[in-house]
Amino acid sequence: MMDGDISESINDVLFMKNLGVSDENIALLKRMSLQDVKDILSAKKNNSVKQKKKNIIQDIANSNRWRESPPSPRNAKKIGENAWKENEINLDNYYETMTKPSKPIAKTDRSDRTGEDVNLKVDSSVKSINDISEKLEQKRKWKELVDDILDDV
């Protein structure tokens, strides 16, 4: 047999096997010994196991030097400054997707909802209603302060 005939026979055997034809029927159809068919199939199987399937995206991701942990904020800022010039990022466009209510949103009274006990959120060391009111007011002020700081960022 010539090399072309051999590779054609191997391809035929593999093709028929993928179609679900039994090893015995492949041997009969290709006029080969059953052992030759099994040798071709086992060689293909061994070859498939040895060859690693390439996944380019995974290979690139695995070569990322920050794969285990992200860069520090300082390094991330330097990377951003090196990657984009000052006027290349349109901050108005960047923050465009944030929800900005056109009018103040009223607080919802959740006291009548089952399963929500507002008093559980207050520290157990609080003794009186005035203490509760003070704690809630402090919490509200801190929340507003944090919201104001985050709005400025």
N, CA, C and O atoms as a DFTB+ gen file, in Angstrom:
612 C
 N C O
     1  1       0.833      -1.196       0.000
     2  2       0.000       0.000       0.000
     3  2       0.866       1.243       0.000
     4  3       1.970       1.245       0.544
     5  1       0.368       2.277      -0.602
     6  2       1.076       3.550      -0.635
     7  2       0.681       4.367       0.587
     8  3      -0.316       4.077       1.248
     9  1       1.475       5.391       0.877
    10  2       1.195       6.221       2.057
    11  2      -0.186       6.851       1.991
    12  3      -0.877       6.927       3.007
    13  1      -0.602       7.304       0.813
    14  2      -1.924       7.916       0.653
    15  2      -3.025       6.929       0.945
    16  3      -4.035       7.278       1.557
    17  1      -2.835       5.679       0.506
    18  2      -3.835       4.636       0.754
    19  2      -3.936       4.327       2.239
    20  3      -5.028       4.114       2.766
    21  1      -2.787       4.305       2.912
    22  2      -2.770       4.009       4.351
    23  2      -3.503       5.101       5.129
    24  3      -4.349       4.804       5.973
    25  1      -3.177       6.370       4.844
    26  2      -3.843       7.460       5.578
    27  2      -5.318       7.515       5.235
    28  3      -6.136       7.880       6.080
    29  1      -5.679       7.151       3.988
    30  2      -7.089       7.118       3.611
    31  2      -7.817       6.013       4.376
    32  3      -8.947       6.205       4.825
    33  1      -7.170       4.860       4.520
    34  2      -7.772       3.748       5.267
    35  2      -7.941       4.127       6.741
    36  3      -8.966       3.825       7.353
    37  1      -6.933       4.787       7.299
    38  2      -7.026       5.217       8.702
    39  2      -8.181       6.194       8.876
    40  3      -8.967       6.069       9.815
    41  1      -8.285       7.171       7.967
    42  2      -9.386       8.143       8.038
    43  2     -10.737       7.458       7.892
    44  3     -11.699       7.815       8.572
    45  1     -10.807       6.457       6.988
    46  2     -12.067       5.726       6.810
    47  2     -12.455       4.979       8.089
    48  3     -13.618       4.991       8.491
    49  1     -11.486       4.338       8.715
    50  2     -11.750       3.591       9.953
    51  2     -12.256       4.544      11.035
    52  3     -13.244       4.259      11.712
    53  1     -11.575       5.673      11.189
    54  2     -11.983       6.644      12.212
    55  2     -13.360       7.218      11.905
    56  3     -14.171       7.407      12.811
    57  1     -13.625       7.496      10.635
    58  2     -14.920       8.041      10.232
    59  2     -16.039       7.049      10.547
    60  3     -17.069       7.416      11.112
    61  1     -15.818       5.789      10.173
    62  2     -16.850       4.777      10.414
    63  2     -17.076       4.576      11.917
    64  3     -18.208       4.381      12.359
    65  1     -16.005       4.625      12.686
    66  2     -16.143       4.464      14.136
    67  2     -16.976       5.616      14.708
    68  3     -17.822       5.404      15.577
    69  1     -16.731       6.844      14.213
    70  2     -17.516       8.003      14.675
    71  2     -18.984       7.876      14.296
    72  3     -19.855       8.423      14.971
    73  1     -19.256       7.149      13.206
    74  2     -20.647       6.925      12.808
    75  2     -21.327       5.862      13.665
    76  3     -22.548       5.712      13.633
    77  1     -20.509       5.117      14.441
    78  2     -21.080       4.098      15.319
    79  2     -20.975       2.691      14.770
    80  3     -21.576       1.768      15.319
    81  1     -20.224       2.512      13.700
    82  2     -20.047       1.181      13.126
    83  2     -19.151       0.366      14.063
    84  3     -18.170       0.888      14.592
    85  1     -19.481      -0.892      14.266
    86  2     -18.700      -1.748      15.175
    87  2     -17.334      -2.044      14.575
    88  3     -17.141      -1.960      13.362
    89  1     -16.393      -2.388      15.439
    90  2     -15.029      -2.707      14.991
    91  2     -15.043      -3.868      13.991
    92  3     -14.321      -3.837      12.995
    93  1     -15.861      -4.887      14.254
    94  2     -15.932      -6.053      13.381
    95  2     -16.434      -5.672      11.999
    96  3     -15.883      -6.121      10.994
    97  1     -17.476      -4.848      11.938
    98  2     -18.022      -4.430      10.643
    99  2     -17.039      -3.538       9.885
   100  3     -16.955      -3.613       8.659
   101  1     -16.297      -2.697      10.604
   102  2     -15.276      -1.867       9.947
   103  2     -14.232      -2.776       9.299
   104  3     -13.821      -2.549       8.161
   105  1     -13.805      -3.813      10.037
   106  2     -12.811      -4.741       9.503
   107  2     -13.342      -5.438       8.252
   108  3     -12.612      -5.591       7.273
   109  1     -14.599      -5.860       8.277
   110  2     -15.196      -6.519       7.106
   111  2     -15.278      -5.557       5.919
   112  3     -14.888      -5.903       4.803
   113  1     -15.788      -4.347       6.169
   114  2     -15.964      -3.383       5.083
   115  2     -14.640      -2.931       4.475
   116  3     -14.550      -2.739       3.263
   117  1     -13.622      -2.761       5.296
   118  2     -12.323      -2.271       4.819
   119  2     -11.374      -3.415       4.437
   120  3     -10.246      -3.191       3.998
   121  1     -11.866      -4.640       4.617
   122  2     -11.060      -5.827       4.311
   123  2      -9.716      -5.779       5.035
   124  3      -8.650      -5.946       4.443
   125  1      -9.821      -5.542       6.348
   126  2      -8.649      -5.477       7.231
   127  2      -8.848      -6.502       8.332
   128  3      -9.949      -7.014       8.535
   129  1      -7.787      -6.788       9.025
   130  2      -7.934      -7.666      10.188
   131  2      -8.533      -6.845      11.329
   132  3      -8.355      -5.629      11.398
   133  1      -9.234      -7.519      12.207
   134  2      -9.832      -6.859      13.369
   135  2      -8.749      -6.214      14.229
   136  3      -8.965      -5.147      14.804
   137  1      -7.589      -6.855      14.320
   138  2      -6.482      -6.314      15.111
   139  2      -5.986      -4.991      14.522
   140  3      -5.661      -4.073      15.275
   141  1      -5.920      -4.874      13.185
   142  2      -5.495      -3.622      12.544
   143  2      -6.462      -2.482      12.878
   144  3      -6.042      -1.360      13.159
   145  1      -7.755      -2.787      12.842
   146  2      -8.770      -1.771      13.174
   147  2      -8.585      -1.322      14.626
   148  3      -8.605      -0.128      14.924
   149  1      -8.406      -2.290      15.518
   150  2      -8.225      -1.943      16.935
   151  2      -6.937      -1.152      17.161
   152  3      -6.903      -0.247      17.995
   153  1      -5.879      -1.488      16.423
   154  2      -4.623      -0.744      16.535
   155  2      -4.800       0.709      16.099
   156  3      -4.295       1.627      16.746
   157  1      -5.526       0.908      14.993
   158  2      -5.774       2.275      14.499
   159  2      -6.569       3.069      15.529
   160  3      -6.240       4.217      15.830
   161  1      -7.608       2.455      16.063
   162  2      -8.463       3.151      17.039
   163  2      -7.708       3.446      18.336
   164  3      -7.867       4.525      18.908
   165  1      -6.888       2.503      18.807
   166  2      -6.157       2.744      20.053
   167  2      -5.055       3.793      19.837
   168  3      -4.768       4.586      20.733
   169  1      -4.438       3.793      18.639
   170  2      -3.418       4.816      18.344
   171  2      -4.057       6.199      18.341
   172  3      -3.477       7.159      18.850
   173  1      -5.244       6.296      17.770
   174  2      -5.950       7.592      17.739
   175  2      -6.314       8.026      19.159
   176  3      -6.173       9.194      19.521
   177  1      -6.783       7.067      19.953
   178  2      -7.165       7.382      21.333
   179  2      -5.955       7.858      22.132
   180  3      -6.040       8.852      22.853
   181  1      -4.835       7.158      22.010
   182  2      -3.618       7.554      22.730
   183  2      -3.117       8.912      22.265
   184  3      -2.636       9.710      23.069
   185  1      -3.229       9.173      20.972
   186  2      -2.802      10.461      20.415
   187  2      -3.678      11.595      20.935
   188  3      -3.185      12.681      21.240
   189  1      -4.990      11.332      21.034
   190  2      -5.927      12.359      21.506
   191  2      -5.658      12.729      22.955
   192  3      -5.758      13.896      23.332
   193  1      -5.312      11.723      23.776
   194  2      -5.053      11.966      25.187
   195  2      -3.790      12.792      25.357
   196  3      -3.726      13.654      26.233
   197  1      -2.774      12.534      24.518
   198  2      -1.496      13.232      24.639
   199  2      -1.599      14.685      24.192
   200  3      -0.931      15.560      24.742
   201  1      -2.449      14.939      23.180
   202  2      -2.559      16.305      22.662
   203  2      -3.463      17.123      23.566
   204  3      -4.588      16.727      23.870
   205  1      -2.962      18.252      23.982
   206  2      -3.747      19.155      24.820
   207  2      -4.539      20.071      23.902
   208  3      -3.983      20.667      22.979
   209  1      -5.831      20.182      24.155
   210  2      -6.645      21.092      23.359
   211  2      -6.245      22.518      23.684
   212  3      -6.106      22.890      24.849
   213  1      -6.061      23.303      22.646
   214  2      -5.647      24.688      22.848
   215  2      -6.865      25.568      23.073
   216  3      -7.862      25.488      22.355
   217  1      -6.753      26.402      24.082
   218  2      -7.772      27.396      24.362
   219  2      -7.030      28.717      24.511
   220  3      -6.473      29.017      25.568
   221  1      -7.030      29.485      23.460
   222  2      -6.223      30.707      23.416
   223  2      -6.622      31.681      24.524
   224  3      -5.760      32.266      25.179
   225  1      -7.902      31.852      24.728
   226  2      -8.373      32.809      25.747
   227  2      -7.909      32.371      27.135
   228  3      -7.453      33.191      27.932
   229  1      -8.028      31.073      27.418
   230  2      -7.602      30.574      28.724
   231  2      -6.086      30.709      28.885
   232  3      -5.604      31.045      29.967
   233  1      -5.333      30.447      27.807
   234  2      -3.877      30.585      27.876
   235  2      -3.480      32.025      28.178
   236  3      -2.571      32.265      28.973
   237  1      -4.156      32.982      27.548
   238  2      -3.847      34.393      27.794
   239  2      -4.223      34.764      29.230
   240  3      -3.470      35.455      29.916
   241  1      -5.382      34.304      29.676
   242  2      -5.817      34.609      31.042
   243  2      -4.865      34.007      32.067
   244  3      -4.591      34.618      33.100
   245  1      -4.367      32.825      31.787
   246  2      -3.453      32.173      32.722
   247  2      -2.086      32.839      32.757
   248  3      -1.344      32.677      33.726
   249  1      -1.744      33.588      31.711
   250  2      -0.451      34.263      31.707
   251  2      -0.534      35.660      32.331
   252  3       0.475      36.361      32.413
   253  1      -1.718      36.062      32.766
   254  2      -1.915      37.364      33.396
   255  2      -1.183      37.402      34.738
   256  3      -1.391      36.535      35.586
   257  1      -0.340      38.393      34.926
   258  2       0.438      38.437      36.169
   259  2      -0.415      38.787      37.381
   260  3       0.035      38.621      38.515
   261  1      -1.635      39.268      37.167
   262  2      -2.529      39.590      38.289
   263  2      -3.582      38.514      38.461
   264  3      -4.634      38.763      39.051
   265  1      -3.317      37.332      37.958
   266  2      -4.284      36.240      38.018
   267  2      -4.629      35.879      39.458
   268  3      -5.797      35.654      39.773
   269  1      -3.645      35.821      40.322
   270  2      -3.863      35.413      41.717
   271  2      -4.415      36.551      42.570
   272  3      -5.251      36.324      43.444
   273  1      -3.949      37.775      42.319
   274  2      -4.462      38.918      43.072
   275  2      -4.339      40.161      42.196
   276  3      -3.376      40.294      41.440
   277  1      -5.301      41.068      42.293
   278  2      -5.291      42.250      41.435
   279  2      -4.170      43.207      41.828
   280  3      -3.618      43.098      42.923
   281  1      -3.833      44.138      40.948
   282  2      -2.807      45.119      41.291
   283  2      -3.304      46.015      42.423
   284  3      -4.509      46.140      42.640
   285  1      -2.389      46.625      43.127
   286  2      -2.782      47.542      44.195
   287  2      -3.477      48.749      43.559
   288  3      -3.285      49.012      42.372
   289  1      -4.279      49.483      44.329
   290  2      -4.948      50.658      43.773
   291  2      -3.960      51.651      43.147
   292  3      -4.252      52.249      42.111
   293  1      -2.810      51.822      43.766
   294  2      -1.804      52.745      43.226
   295  2      -1.323      52.266      41.848
   296  3      -1.235      53.049      40.902
   297  1      -1.012      50.954      41.755
   298  2      -0.571      50.400      40.470
   299  2      -1.682      50.448      39.427
   300  3      -1.425      50.727      38.256
   301  1      -2.901      50.180      39.845
   302  2      -4.027      50.218      38.915
   303  2      -4.200      51.629      38.356
   304  3      -4.484      51.802      37.170
   305  1      -4.027      52.630      39.210
   306  2      -4.142      54.012      38.752
   307  2      -3.040      54.343      37.747
   308  3      -3.289      55.009      36.741
   309  1      -1.815      53.872      38.025
   310  2      -0.702      54.102      37.092
   311  2      -0.976      53.422      35.751
   312  3      -0.709      53.989      34.692
   313  1      -1.510      52.208      35.808
   314  2      -1.829      51.484      34.577
   315  2      -2.861      52.270      33.772
   316  3      -2.725      52.427      32.559
   317  1      -3.895      52.762      34.460
   318  2      -4.930      53.549      33.784
   319  2      -4.372      54.831      33.178
   320  3      -4.734      55.207      32.063
   321  1      -3.488      55.502      33.920
   322  2      -2.896      56.738      33.411
   323  2      -2.012      56.471      32.200
   324  3      -1.953      57.282      31.275
   325  1      -1.322      55.324      32.208
   326  2      -0.476      54.974      31.064
   327  2      -1.308      54.543      29.861
   328  3      -0.921      54.781      28.717
   329  1      -2.451      53.907      30.120
   330  2      -3.264      53.374      29.026
   331  2      -4.081      54.455      28.327
   332  3      -4.251      54.400      27.109
   333  1      -4.591      55.437      29.072
   334  2      -5.444      56.462      28.483
   335  2      -4.901      57.849      28.783
   336  3      -4.420      58.131      29.880
   337  1      -4.991      58.688      27.790
   338  2      -4.618      60.084      28.000
   339  2      -5.728      60.747      28.798
   340  3      -6.829      60.209      28.921
   341  1      -5.430      61.915      29.336
   342  2      -6.356      62.574      30.257
   343  2      -7.734      62.823      29.651
   344  3      -8.742      62.654      30.337
   345  1      -7.799      63.215      28.396
   346  2      -9.093      63.568      27.788
   347  2      -9.721      62.425      26.999
   348  3     -10.734      62.631      26.331
   349  1      -9.149      61.236      27.059
   350  2      -9.691      60.125      26.282
   351  2     -10.929      59.493      26.915
   352  3     -11.725      58.868      26.215
   353  1     -11.100      59.642      28.208
   354  2     -12.267      59.069      28.868
   355  2     -13.252      60.188      29.154
   356  3     -12.932      61.155      29.844
   357  1     -14.451      60.044      28.615
   358  2     -15.511      61.018      28.825
   359  2     -16.245      60.619      30.106
   360  3     -17.061      59.698      30.099
   361  1     -15.949      61.317      31.201
   362  2     -16.541      60.947      32.488
   363  2     -18.051      61.135      32.493
   364  3     -18.764      60.387      33.162
   365  1     -18.547      62.126      31.755
   366  2     -20.005      62.304      31.691
   367  2     -20.652      61.067      31.078
   368  3     -21.686      60.591      31.546
   369  1     -20.032      60.568      30.043
   370  2     -20.531      59.368      29.387
   371  2     -20.360      58.156      30.293
   372  3     -21.215      57.271      30.309
   373  1     -19.273      58.106      31.042
   374  2     -18.967      56.992      31.927
   375  2     -20.020      56.862      33.034
   376  3     -20.456      55.755      33.352
   377  1     -20.420      57.976      33.609
   378  2     -21.393      57.965      34.709
   379  2     -22.825      58.084      34.220
   380  3     -23.746      58.184      35.030
   381  1     -23.027      58.074      32.920
   382  2     -24.349      58.271      32.338
   383  2     -25.342      57.193      32.760
   384  3     -26.536      57.466      32.873
   385  1     -24.873      55.997      32.990
   386  2     -25.780      54.892      33.300
   387  2     -26.239      54.875      34.755
   388  3     -27.138      54.111      35.107
   389  1     -25.641      55.699      35.596
   390  2     -26.057      55.725      36.999
   391  2     -27.448      56.354      37.113
   392  3     -27.766      57.316      36.414
   393  1     -28.258      55.800      37.996
   394  2     -29.600      56.341      38.195
   395  2     -29.517      57.608      39.030
   396  3     -28.988      57.606      40.141
   397  1     -30.052      58.692      38.473
   398  2     -30.089      59.951      39.198
   399  2     -31.552      60.392      39.252
   400  3     -32.091      60.889      38.263
   401  1     -32.191      60.209      40.408
   402  2     -33.606      60.566      40.498
   403  2     -33.818      62.057      40.267
   404  3     -33.017      62.888      40.695
   405  1     -34.911      62.376      39.582
   406  2     -35.204      63.777      39.289
   407  2     -35.793      64.494      40.495
   408  3     -35.765      65.722      40.566
   409  1     -36.326      63.729      41.441
   410  2     -36.847      64.334      42.673
   411  2     -36.538      63.400      43.831
   412  3     -36.283      62.213      43.631
   413  1     -36.561      63.946      45.055
   414  2     -36.239      63.103      46.219
   415  2     -37.211      61.933      46.346
   416  3     -38.404      62.060      46.071
   417  1     -36.677      60.807      46.764
   418  2     -37.496      59.618      46.948
   419  2     -37.832      59.496      48.427
   420  3     -36.940      59.475      49.275
   421  1     -39.116      59.415      48.729
   422  2     -39.577      59.345      50.120
   423  2     -39.217      57.991      50.718
   424  3     -39.241      56.967      50.036
   425  1     -38.883      58.008      52.007
   426  2     -38.582      56.768      52.734
   427  2     -39.861      55.961      52.881
   428  3     -40.950      56.523      53.004
   429  1     -39.726      54.655      52.869
   430  2     -40.864      53.760      53.007
   431  2     -40.946      53.259      54.439
   432  3     -39.938      52.861      55.024
   433  1     -42.148      53.280      55.003
   434  2     -42.351      52.761      56.348
   435  2     -42.469      51.235      56.250
   436  3     -43.415      50.710      55.662
   437  1     -41.505      50.544      56.830
   438  2     -41.486      49.083      56.755
   439  2     -41.900      48.443      58.071
   440  3     -41.773      47.229      58.228
   441  1     -42.385      49.218      59.005
   442  2     -42.692      48.681      60.329
   443  2     -43.845      47.692      60.298
   444  3     -43.907      46.803      61.148
   445  1     -44.757      47.819      59.345
   446  2     -45.916      46.931      59.308
   447  2     -45.642      45.644      58.520
   448  3     -46.520      44.787      58.419
   449  1     -44.453      45.503      57.969
   450  2     -44.125      44.309      57.195
   451  2     -43.740      43.169      58.139
   452  3     -42.946      43.348      59.062
   453  1     -44.311      42.014      57.892
   454  2     -43.969      40.857      58.726
   455  2     -42.551      40.409      58.408
   456  3     -42.113      40.440      57.258
   457  1     -41.858      40.002      59.433
   458  2     -40.499      39.519      59.258
   459  2     -39.442      40.598      59.341
   460  3     -38.251      40.288      59.355
   461  1     -39.842      41.850      59.398
   462  2     -38.867      42.939      59.503
   463  2     -39.039      43.610      60.858
   464  3     -40.010      44.333      61.084
   465  1     -38.109      43.370      61.740
   466  2     -38.146      43.968      63.063
   467  2     -37.046      45.021      63.122
   468  3     -35.867      44.706      63.285
   469  1     -37.457      46.274      62.988
   470  2     -36.505      47.379      62.941
   471  2     -35.715      47.472      64.237
   472  3     -34.543      47.849      64.214
   473  1     -36.329      47.138      65.363
   474  2     -35.654      47.249      66.656
   475  2     -34.489      46.272      66.791
   476  3     -33.577      46.514      67.581
   477  1     -34.500      45.172      66.037
   478  2     -33.403      44.219      66.101
   479  2     -32.109      44.812      65.561
   480  3     -31.020      44.367      65.925
   481  1     -32.223      45.803      64.703
   482  2     -31.044      46.407      64.092
   483  2     -30.324      47.342      65.062
   484  3     -29.169      47.699      64.829
   485  1     -30.987      47.741      66.141
   486  2     -30.414      48.670      67.102
   487  2     -29.619      47.887      68.138
   488  3     -30.007      46.785      68.528
   489  1     -28.518      48.453      68.576
   490  2     -27.646      47.806      69.566
   491  2     -28.431      47.470      70.829
   492  3     -29.231      48.283      71.294
   493  1     -28.213      46.282      71.388
   494  2     -28.972      45.838      72.563
   495  2     -28.621      46.626      73.822
   496  3     -29.326      46.519      74.825
   497  1     -27.539      47.422      73.791
   498  2     -27.169      48.201      74.969
   499  2     -28.022      49.467      75.097
   500  3     -27.935      50.160      76.111
   501  1     -28.833      49.775      74.105
   502  2     -29.686      50.965      74.138
   503  2     -30.797      50.740      75.168
   504  3     -31.425      49.681      75.200
   505  1     -31.031      51.770      76.022
   506  2     -31.972      51.592      77.131
   507  2     -33.331      52.252      76.905
   508  3     -34.348      51.718      77.346
   509  1     -33.372      53.393      76.232
   510  2     -34.650      54.112      76.139
   511  2     -34.945      54.486      74.686
   512  3     -34.119      54.319      73.789
   513  1     -36.149      54.992      74.501
   514  2     -36.579      55.429      73.171
   515  2     -35.689      56.574      72.682
   516  3     -35.383      56.657      71.492
   517  1     -35.273      57.454      73.595
   518  2     -34.395      58.563      73.206
   519  2     -33.054      58.040      72.688
   520  3     -32.506      58.549      71.710
   521  1     -32.542      57.009      73.372
   522  2     -31.286      56.409      72.908
   523  2     -31.450      55.831      71.505
   524  3     -30.565      55.957      70.659
   525  1     -32.593      55.199      71.274
   526  2     -32.861      54.618      69.955
   527  2     -32.903      55.725      68.909
   528  3     -32.316      55.598      67.835
   529  1     -33.601      56.809      69.229
   530  2     -33.708      57.927      68.291
   531  2     -32.333      58.517      67.996
   532  3     -32.016      58.821      66.847
   533  1     -31.513      58.679      69.046
   534  2     -30.155      59.209      68.853
   535  2     -29.343      58.283      67.947
   536  3     -28.679      58.735      67.015
   537  1     -29.407      56.985      68.234
   538  2     -28.649      56.015      67.431
   539  2     -29.103      56.044      65.969
   540  3     -28.277      56.009      65.057
   541  1     -30.405      56.107      65.754
   542  2     -30.919      56.149      64.382
   543  2     -30.499      57.445      63.679
   544  3     -30.182      57.432      62.490
   545  1     -30.498      58.554      64.409
   546  2     -30.069      59.837      63.842
   547  2     -28.584      59.804      63.487
   548  3     -28.178      60.295      62.434
   549  1     -27.777      59.216      64.380
   550  2     -26.339      59.081      64.089
   551  2     -26.130      58.213      62.836
   552  3     -25.307      58.524      61.975
   553  1     -26.877      57.146      62.764
   554  2     -26.762      56.261      61.610
   555  2     -27.138      57.003      60.328
   556  3     -26.463      56.857      59.309
   557  1     -28.208      57.795      60.370
   558  2     -28.654      58.553      59.207
   559  2     -27.592      59.558      58.781
   560  3     -27.321      59.715      57.591
   561  1     -26.975      60.255      59.776
   562  2     -25.940      61.245      59.465
   563  2     -24.724      60.579      58.824
   564  3     -24.168      61.089      57.851
   565  1     -24.319      59.440      59.377
   566  2     -23.172      58.724      58.814
   567  2     -23.475      58.271      57.388
   568  3     -22.621      58.354      56.505
   569  1     -24.692      57.795      57.174
   570  2     -25.070      57.338      55.843
   571  2     -25.028      58.501      54.862
   572  3     -24.516      58.358      53.752
   573  1     -25.564      59.653      55.263
   574  2     -25.536      60.832      54.392
   575  2     -24.102      61.267      54.104
   576  3     -23.768      61.625      52.975
   577  1     -23.257      61.233      55.136
   578  2     -21.861      61.625      54.976
   579  2     -21.148      60.700      53.979
   580  3     -20.438      61.158      53.083
   581  1     -21.352      59.406      54.155
   582  2     -20.729      58.436      53.254
   583  2     -21.280      58.608      51.822
   584  3     -20.528      58.556      50.848
   585  1     -22.597      58.812      51.716
   586  2     -23.202      59.040      50.387
   587  2     -22.615      60.283      49.730
   588  3     -22.328      60.273      48.533
   589  1     -22.432      61.359      50.507
   590  2     -21.853      62.590      49.956
   591  2     -20.415      62.361      49.483
   592  3     -20.017      62.838      48.421
   593  1     -19.659      61.638      50.273
   594  2     -18.266      61.336      49.890
   595  2     -18.244      60.494      48.604
   596  3     -17.464      60.760      47.690
   597  1     -19.098      59.492      48.553
   598  2     -19.128      58.631      47.368
   599  2     -19.617      59.377      46.128
   600  3     -19.191      59.076      45.013
   601  1     -20.517      60.355      46.322
   602  2     -20.982      61.145      45.186
   603  2     -19.860      61.998      44.613
   604  3     -19.828      62.265      43.411
   605  1     -18.931      62.430      45.480
   606  2     -17.822      63.280      45.039
   607  2     -16.734      62.483      44.317
   608  3     -15.919      63.057      43.594
   609  1     -16.720      61.184      44.509
   610  2     -15.649      60.352      43.905
   611  2     -15.904      60.168      42.429
   612  3     -15.123      59.505      41.746
